Amino acid sequence: MPSADNSEPSLSLAASIERLLKAGDTATLATLIEAPSNVGAKLLIESGTKSGSLGQEALDAAVVLQSVAFLNSKQDTQVFLVKDFAPALTELTDAQVLFERIQPEPRLVICGAGHVGASLANLASLLGYSSTLIDDRAEFVTRGRFPDLRIDLVAAEDWSAAVSKAIGNGHGVSVAVVTRGHSEDETCMRAIVNCKVDYVGLIGSKRRTNIVLDRLRANGADEDQLKKVHAPIGLDIGAVTPEEVALAIMAEIVAVRRGGRGGSLSDSRRPF
């Protein structure tokens, strides 16, 4: 049975992880999985600050630096040899550290519960996303249509308020605007465009999406934020049906989340 002294660091790390998940933040949890000593020691790195220790100050400092590269890699977990990122620590040449991304489950906010929005909510759930499906038509967001409890249903009396509440601080959030018209699109986009979400996409033709973006621009929206909007939304897979359009949208969202390019994996084998 562990002593109180041994369990206290674990309790502290658990509390820190719970706090950052509630805040929607991202961190790295490093665990020493092979070493001469301190196997199982953990270090939590959040925005450059750390909790816990792997047992050696120099190793902790090296792991903090390596955590930046790990988070940028978009990987969920990765094992590193200490010699690969801290060669000066010769006594730990063959030691290994497991890096884990700690963050809330990915969320998708869908504005519009028509055919595309409905298909998108269902597909997102299959891919492990929790989603919030918003529409101003209450009959479109009922449990009869969406029995999956991972899909949060919102009948919006006010689009802006509903969208802003669903987005929260924007961490880990993707937003797809797939409403039925220009006016609803623009209202939703006004609530979204200055939020720091991971992804925002707007459905429609190039002409339709340009109309909405131009109106936002004319009303003072930040140009850098407008450039981040994926419009028209989704990858070009030749989608026709609502289900195919939803697939194109989710493919782009996953590509952005994972750092993918969205091209064909076989392109590298084809002759120029």
C-alpha positions, 0 to 999 in steps of 0.5 A: 500500500503506498505511503501518503508521501508517495501518493501526494504527487499523484494526487496533485497531478490528478488535480492539475489535470482535472483543472486544465481539462475543465478549463479546456487547456492543453498540456503534456504529461511525461512519464519515465518508462525506462531508466536506471531509477525513478521509473514511473515518475511523472512531469506535467507541463502546461504553458511552460510551467511544470508539476511533478518531476522525473527525478532530475532537474536537468532531465525535467528541463530537457523534457519541458523543451521537448514537450513543445516539439511534441505538441507541435507534432499533433501526436497523442502519444509518443515515446522518446529516447532521452539521448535523442533530445538530451544527449548531454545526459549520458547517464540516461542514454537508454532511458525512455520517456512517454509523452502524452497529450492531455486535452479535452476531447475534441468538440464540434459546434454545428450551426444548422441542423438541416441535412448536412448538419444532421449528417455532420453531427452523426459522423462527428460522434463516430469519430470521437467528437462531442458536438453541439448542434444548433438551430433556430427551428426547435423541431430540427433539434429533438432527441427523436432525430438525434438519440445519440447523447454525445450530440448536445441539442440547442434550440436557439432563440438567438443565434449569436448567444447560442453560438458564443455559449457553445464555443466557450473559450474555443480551445479544442473547438471546431465550428461548422456553419451550415445554416439555411441562408445568408442571414443566419450564416452571417449572424453565426460568423459574427459570433465566431470570427474573433474567437480563437477556435481551432477551425471554422468553416462556412458552407456554400459556393465561393460566391455565397461565402464571399458575400458573407466574408465581405459583409463581415469585413465591411463591419470591421472583422479582423482580416487575419481572422477572416483568412483562417475561415475555410470557405467553402468548407471541406475537402474537394472529394466531389461530394454530392449527398449530405453524407458525402458533404459531411465526410468532406467537412470532417476530413478537413477538420481532422486534417487541421487537427492532425496537421495533415495536408489533405492530399492523396497518399498515393500522389508520391508514387505517381509520375510527374 
